[in-house]
Amino acid sequence: MVSHREAIELVLKFDEFTDTALELESNEQKLRANDYIQDRGLLQRGAVDNLSHVDFFGDCYLHALQQLRQNETWLHIGPGNFCAELDYFTSPLFSTHAKVVSNAYCLSQTPQAVDNLEFLRRQRGFRCIDGVKFQDLRSVFTDRVRLISDVFAAGSYDPDLFGFFQVASELLVPGGMLAVVLATVSFDSANGSPMPPAEVYQRMRGFELINTTENSGWVFRRTDEDFIKPRAKLSSFVAANHERKVAWPRRRYTILDMMSV
């Protein structure tokens, strides 16, 4: 069992595949097979890296959840065994509960997931949307939400990272929060020089970067500005080490224009 930091270091040293299309397909198959541990909660730490949602995103994320009103919505992408949702409905830290929508690309069939989902379906305001990628969610879900969380990060099996931000911008109300883990994502400028991820995320129109953690958690606030999707090219993609069960592929993007539409 390795820590999150050790897992990232393993990925950076590992160079099994460089065929982007093949590896994106492989990651998608892995997700649909639910072939990874999915026991991380808001407060409950996962077995693989001993980290919870709060460890990834910080106290600002916990406070945002606590401040949600009953008529607002928390959208959780990739709920796994629904441990985060279970924490939300059972922990005394949350005196009231907003509406909760869990978007599962493929439902886990583990006993824990089945039991947790059965419990959640009895909770007022809970809804599960399965079989739909986050990037396609607007075709079946048109509500606006106050908070979006995604630990695995949809960009890890979809080459259009900024398409992920595009969908999030359409779903979030102004002032809403996006909390996402973007592990081992790196950027180059059009002339080939490295760009720090914080510089890229800070320059995105439509989002304000409000927190980042050593665990690759990034927290954004949706601003009043229209989101302008940067023009970027996926320049390299390296798979995670399947034998070691490391879940973080390495992705590198070339930023061609931050202000493209």
N, C-alpha and C positions, 0 to 999 in steps of 0.2 A: 504494500500500500504506500503510495507516495503523496506528498503534499501538493497543493496547487502550484506552488512555485517550482517544485521539482518536476512536476508534470510539464510545465512550460519549457523548462530547460531541456528535458528529454526531446520534446518536439523540435526545438531549435537545433538540436544535434542530429536529428534523425532525417534521412533523406531517401526514403524508400521509393516514392513515386513522384513524378513531376508532370504527369499527364492530367491537366486540370479537369477535363471532361470526365475522365475515368474516375477520378477521386471524388468529384462532386456526386457522381452516381453512387459510388461506394458509400459515402457518408449518408446519402438519402436512404439507401437500403438498410444501413445500420440503424438509422432512426426509425424506419418503419418496422424493423424487427425488434425494436425496443431492446437492443443488445448493449445496454449500458446501465449503470446503477443510477437510480432516480429517487433517492430518499432524502434529498435536501429540502429543508423547510425554511420558513421565515426565521425561526429561532432554533429549530432542530438542525444540528450539523450533519452533513452528509458523510457516509462511511468512507468514501474515497479520499476526500481532501480535508475533512473535518471543518468545513466552512458552511455557514448558513447564508440566507439572503442578506441579513444585516451585516455579516462579515464582508460580503461582496460590495454592498452599496452604502453602508454607514448609517449613522443615526438619522440623517435627513430622510432616508427612505422609511424607517420605522415611524418617524413623526408624521410623514405624509399619509401612511396607512391609518394611523390613529386619528387623523383629522378628517378622514373621509366621511361625508354625510350619507345618510341612508338612500338618498336619491342619486348619488354619484356611483361611478363604476370603476372597479379595478379589473383590468384585463391582464391575465397571466398567460404568457406564451410558453408552451412546453411544460405542462404541470407534472409530468412523470407520474409518481405515485400519489400526487395531490397532497403532499406533506405540507406545502406552504399554505394551501387553502385550509387544511385541517388546523394548522397553528392559528390562522386568522379567526376561525370560528370557535376555537376552544380556549385560547389563551386569555387570561384576565387582563392582559394589556390592552385589549380592544373592547371597550364598553358598548359601542354600537357597531353595526356592520353595514357596509355599503353593498351594492350589488356586485357580484363576482362572476366574471366570465372566464372560464378556462378554455384555452384554445390548444387542443392536443392534435398534433399531426397524425398520430396513431395511438389509440388508447392502450395503455399498459394493461396486461392481463395478470399481473402478479396478484397474489391474495391481498397484499397490502393495498394496492391500487383499487381493487374491486371493493374492498371493505370501506376504504376512505370515500370512494365515489358514491357508494350507497348512502353513507352518512351525509355527504354534502348535498345530495339531491333532496334531502329532507329539510335543508336550510332555505329559509326565505331569501329570494333574490339570487340564488345560485343557478348558473347555466353552464353547460359544457358543450363546446362546439368541436367536434372531432372530424378528422379526415380532410382538413383544409389547412394548407400552409398559411402562415401569417401574411405572406405577400399577396395571397388571394382572398384574405378574410373579408375585404370590403364587398365581395360579391354576395355574401350571406349575412353580413353584420354591418349595420349602418349607424348604430348608436355612437355618440361621442363619449369618451371616457376621460377620467381624471388621472389615472395612473396606469402605466404599462410596465410590466416587468418581464425580462427574458434573460435567464441565466446562461442558457446554452448559446444564444445568439443565432438568429436565423441566417445571418450571413455566412455561417460556417458550412451550410449546404446549398447556398444559393450564391452565385457569383456577383450579384448586384447588391453590395453592401448598402449603397446609398438608396437603393430601392426600398430597403428595410426602413430607413429613416423617412422616406416618402410616405409609406403607408402609415407609419406612426404619426406623422404630421397631420394626416387626414383624419385620424381617429381621435387625437388628443384635443381637448378644449384648450384655449389659451390659458397659460399658467399651469397646465397639467405636467406631470412628471413622466419621463422615460428613464427606466433603470435597466441597463443592459451590460452583460459581460462581453467584452471585446478582447479576448485573449489572443496574443501573438498576431495582432494585426499591425502591419507597418506600411509606410507610405513613402513614395519618392515624388519629387517635383518633376515637371515635364523635362527639365534639363538633367535629370538623373540624380540630383542631390537628395539625401534623406530628409524627410519632413517629420518632426515629432508628432505623434498622434494628437497630442493636446492642441497643437497649432491647427491641425486640420479640423478638429471638432469645434474649436473656438471660433473658427471662421465660417462655419456653416450658418447660412441664413435660415431663420425659423426656429433655431434651438439655441439655448444658452447653457453652456457647461457649468454645472454648479458643484459637482463633486467627483472625485476619482479616488480610488483606493489602490493599495499595493497588490490587491487580488484581481486586478484588471476590471474592476467594476467602474462603470461610467454612468453618471446621473445627469440628465438634462432637463431643463424646463422649456416647455413650448412657449414661444413668444407670440406676439401679435403679428409678426411679419409672415408673409408667405414663405413657405419652404422653397428654396432654390436648390435643385439637385446638382451637386458637383458632377462634372464630367470626369470619369475615372476609368482606367483600364485595369483589369485583374492581370497583373504581370507575372505572378507566380503563385502556385498553390502546392503545398506539401502536406500529405496526409499525416494524421496522428499515428502513433505507433500502436497498431491493433493488438499486438501480442501483450504489450504492457497495459492495454486498456486505457491509454491516454486519450482524452476526448477533445483535445484542442488542436485542430489543424493549423498550419501556418499559412497566412494569406498576405500577399504584398500587392499594393495598388499603386499605380502611377496616376497622380492627380494632374489632369490636363488643363482643367479650368474650374476654379471653385465657384464661379458665378454662372455656369451654364444652366440652361433650363432643360 
